């Protein structure tokens, strides 16, 4: 396991560095590095090396590291989301958020209805139509908030009307996506509790965190107590809360990713605390923990399963995903007064999926909703749509990208 983790971290860093030089989000290179270590590339050409990287005996430990990486990552995503930004341009953000979620979700749901007959049975058994539709719709509708923030920085769009609107809309769509995914997971939960009870537990957990914990933390913030808490202790409290949140939602029959995300939403937007968490947890998460998630996810991607029909499906999914996000964001943005260029920029930015979609897909695969071929198609879609963001912005017309440096972004 230790050798596997060392090789995985090194491969992810190399992949991220290469794509950073190509002016692409590093997460694309890290994702491709994880896929390359699986059966699609090295596993096909050099099976012995693939077995050395991720032998069966080490995979449970790698999955445990990957699970921890997801918990930390979802805490960081929750910390990034600031729904107060929605109120600054409420009409524009509401229109774009609703449309950029509803249109791609509808396209994904319609495609799911067509595909259910051929992909409605996985290794875990038959998949209900409702859960299948919800997972595919969510995969089409999600936007990767952390990757989007890094692209805005690299393109010099941070703080611009387009950049601020994109971040606010991404926050709203991601919250909606996690709620819909929670419903999908409850429908396929293996717990003895019925879906209605699972959803009631999810509502109770979310309400307790946001209505009880969040005001309590806000009072501590306003009284200045957060500034007097020792940094290490504060970090330990946040990690403990994230782990307990993951355990709570997993115990409720949901997925562990929902708990820490809600905890992140509840943390006050206290600048020193946010800087502390991102500086200490962010680098460890992106450099060590998430590469293990990439390789675990990559082991489930087998591009050799994409025959002529699979490639045709991939092309259709990519086209629908791009059209849904670009049209769904650009049309209401234009209607609300943005110029044509700004509206198209906003649509291209909302098309960024990155690691957030991979988390959605991992939930779908782990719950038995997605089979191997469809999982491969959707992971490839996440990579291609994220990689297309930069070229689309350049084609539409943006300021030249700023030099890229610093730690690897998600």
N, C-alpha and C positions, 0 to 999 in steps of 0.2 A: 504493500500500500504506500509506503514512504517513497519507494522508487517511482511508482506510478504517479504520485502527486507531484514529485519533482519534475518528471518529464512533462506532465500536463501543464504545470505553471510555466515552464520554459517555452513550450509550444505556443501557449496563449500569448505570451509576451512577444514572441517573434511575429506571430500573425498580426497582433495589434500594431506593432512597430511598422511592419510593411504597409499596412493599410493607412496608417497615419501619414506615411510618406506619400501615399497616393491621394491624399486629401479626402480620405474616406473615414467615417467613424471607426475607431479602433475595434469596437464591438463586432463589426463585420468580420474582421480578420480573426478575432478570437473565436467567433462562432465557426468559421470555416476551419480553423485549426482543430476544434473539437470534432467536427464532422470528418476531417481528414484522418483522424486517429481511429475512426470507427471502420465499419465494413465497407464504406463507399470508396476509399482510396487505399490507405496503407493496408487495411485488412484484406483487400482484394489482391494487391500487388505483392505484399510482404506480410503474410499472416503471422510469421514468427515475431516480427516487431510489434504488430498490433497486440498480440498476446502478451508481450512484455510490458507494453504500456498499460494495458487494462486487463490483466488476467482475471478469470472468474473469482479467484479467492479474494482479490482486492476490491471488487466492485461494491460489496456491501459497505465497506469503509468509505469508499469514494462517494457513495450515495449519501452517507451520513454527513460528510463534509459539504456535499452539494446542498443538502437540506439546511444546514446551518448557514451556508451562503445565501440561500433564498430568504431565510428569516431576517438576516441583517440587511439584505438588499431591499426587502419590502418595508422595513423600518425606515431606511433612507428615502425610499420613494414617498412614503407617507409624510416624512419631514419636508420634502421638496414641495408638496402640494399645498398651496395657499389659496383657499377658496375665497378669501377676501378680495383677491384680484379680480374676481368676477364682477364685483359691484362697481368697479371703476368704469367699465364699458359694458354695462349690463345688457343693453339691447343687442349689440354686436356679438358679444360672447355667448349669450343665450341662443341666438339664432344659429350661429356657426356650430356651437357645441351640439345642439339638438340635431341639426342636419348632418353634420359630419359623423355622428354616431348612428342616426336612424338609416340613412341611405346605404352605407356599407353593411350595416347589420341586416338590412332587408335583402341586399344582394347575396350576402353569405347565407342567410336563412333560405332564400329561394334555391340557391345551389345545393344546400343541404337536403332539401326535399327531393331534388333530382338524384342525389348521390346515395341517399339512405338505403335504397334497394341493393346497391352493390357494395356498400361499406357499412352496413348496419349490423354486421357480425364481426366481432374481434376475438382475440384469444380469451378475453374475459367472458365472452358469451354475447347474446343479442343486446343491442343498444336501443333504448327507447328513442322514438322519433323526436320527442320534445327536447331531451338532453342533447341529442345530436345537433338539432337545429340551433339551440342556444350556444353551444360551444363554437360551432363554425361561425355563427353570427358575431360572437364576441371576438374571435380571431380576426375577422375582417374589420371590426369597428375600433379596435384598440389603437392607441398612439403611445409611443415610448417617450414618456416625459423626460427621463434623464438624458437619453440620447438627443432628444430635441433641444434641450438646454445647451448641450455641448455644440451642436451644429449652429445654433444661434450665435454662440460665442465665437466660433471659428469664422463665421460669415459676417461678423460685425453687425448683427441684427439685434443683439441684446439691448433692451431698453427702447427699441423702435416700436411704433404702433403695431406693426405686423408681428414682431417678436413677442411683445407683451400679450397680444391677443392670442397668439399660438400657444403660449404657455398656459394661459388661463383656460383656453378651450381644451387643451390636452388634459389638464387637471380634472375638468368636469367629465370628459369622456372616459377617462381611466376609472374614476369613481363609479360611473355607471357600468363600466365593463366588469369591474370586480363584483358589483351587486348581481348582475345578470349571471356571471359565472358561479356565484354562490348558489343561485337557484338551480343551475344545471347540476352542480355537484350534489346538491340535496336530492335531486331526482335519481341519482345513481349511487347514493350512499349505501354502503354495505352494513351500516348500523341497523339495529332492529327498530329504530324510531322512524315513523313515517315522515315524508318530506315536509309536511306542514309543521311538525314539531321541530324539525331541524331548522327550518326557516324562522320559526318563532324564537328558538334559541339564538340564532344569528342576530335577529333584531334586538333581543334582550342584551346580548353582549355588546353590540354596537352602541345601543342606547346607554348602557352603563359606562362605557369608556368615554363617550362624547358628552354625555349629560352630567356625569358625576366626576370622572377623573379629570377631564379637560378643564372644567371650572376650578377645581381644586388646584391644579398646576398653574392656572392663570393667576389665582390669588397669590400663590408663592412668587410668581414672576413680578406682579405689581408691587409686592412688599420688598422686593430686592433679595429674597432668600436664595434664588438661583445663583446670584453672584457670590454668595458666601459659602456655597457648598463646594467641597473639595472636588476637583475635576474628575479624579479617578472614581470617586464614589458616585458622582452623577452619571458617569459612563456606565458603571456597573448597574445602577438602577434602571437605566434605559434598556440595556441588554436583557436584564432580568424580566422587565415588563414585556419586551418583545417575545422572549421565549415562553413566558406564561401565556401571552396572547396566542401564540402559535399552538401551544398545547390545548388551550381552551377551545379554539375553533376546530382543531383536529378531533377533540373529544366530542364536540357537538355533531360530528358527522360531516363537517366542512373540510376544506383543505387548510393546511397550516399557513399558507401565504396570507390569508385574510386577517388573522390576528395581529401580526406586527404592523401591517399596513394601517389598521385602525388606530393602533397605539401611536404610530407616527403622526397621524392626523391630530391626535389629542395633545401633542407636545407643543408648548408655547413657542412662538416664533421669536426666541431669544437668541440674538446674533451670536454671542459667545458659545452658547450651547450647540447651536447648529454648526458652527465652525469646528468645535471640538469633535462632534460626532463624525462629521465628514472627513476631518483630517486624520483621526485615529482609526475609525471603523471603515471609512470609505476606501482607503488605500489597501487595507488588509483584505477587505471584501473583494475588490476588483483584481488584486494581484494574486490572491491565494485561493479564496473560497469559491468565487464564481468560475474560474477555470475548471474546477472539478465539476461544476454543474454543466459547463459546456461539453466536456467529454462524456459525461453521463447522458446528456441529451444527444450528443453526436453518435453514440453507440446505437441509438434507436433509429438513426437515419441511414437508409440503404438506397443510394441512388441507382443501384443496379435493378431495383424493382420498377423503375420508370421505363417501361417500354413505350411503344408509340402512343398508346392510349394514355399512359401516365404523363408523358411529355405534353400531350394535348391538354390534359387536365391542368397541368402546371401553368401552361400559357393562359388558359382561361381564367384560372384563379388569380394570377398576377394581374391580368388586364382588369378583371372585375374589382380587385382590391385597389388598384391605382385610380380607376375611374370613380369608384365609390367615394374615396377620400377626397380627391381633388375637386370633383363636381360638388360633393356634399359640403365642402368648406367654401369653395370659391363663389358659388352662386349666391348664398345668403350674404357673404361678405360684400359682394358687389351690390346687392340689394340694399345693404346698410350704409353704403356710401364710400367704400374703399375703391381705389382705382383698379383698373383691370390687372395691372402688374402686381399690385399688392394683394389682390384677391387670389391670383394664381400662385403667388409666393406662399400665401397662407395655406392653400390647398396642398402644395408640395410639402410643406413642413408637417402638416397633419398626417401625411402619408408615411411618416417615419414610424416603424414598428419595433425593430430592434429586439432587445432582450425581453421587454415586457410581453411581447407576443409569444416569445419562447417559453416564458413562465406559464402563460395561458395554455399553450400546447402541451407542456409537460403535465399540467393538471389534467388535461383531456386524455393524454396517453396513460397516466397513472391510474385514472379512474375507469379505464377500459372503454372510453368513448371513441377514440381514434385508432384505426388500424395502422399497420406499418406504412403502407403506401400513402395514405392520406396524411399521416404525420410527416412523412418525408416531403410531400408536396407543400404543406403549410410552412415547414421550417425553411424550405427553399424560398418560399414567398416572403417570409420575414427578412431573409438576407437580401433578396433582390429589391424589395421595396425600400429598405433602408439604404442600400447602396445607390438607389436611383435618386435619392433626395438631393444630393449635391449636384449631379448633372442637370436635374430638372431646374434647380435654382439658377444655375449658370445659364441655362437656355432661356429662362424667363427674364433674367437680368438682375444681378445683385452686385453689391460691392465686392471687390476681390477678397478672397478669404485671407484672414489674418494668419500669421505663422502659428503652427500648432505646437504646443509643448505641454509639459507637466505630466501628471499621472494619467494613466489610461482611463478613459471615460467608459461609462456603461454603454 
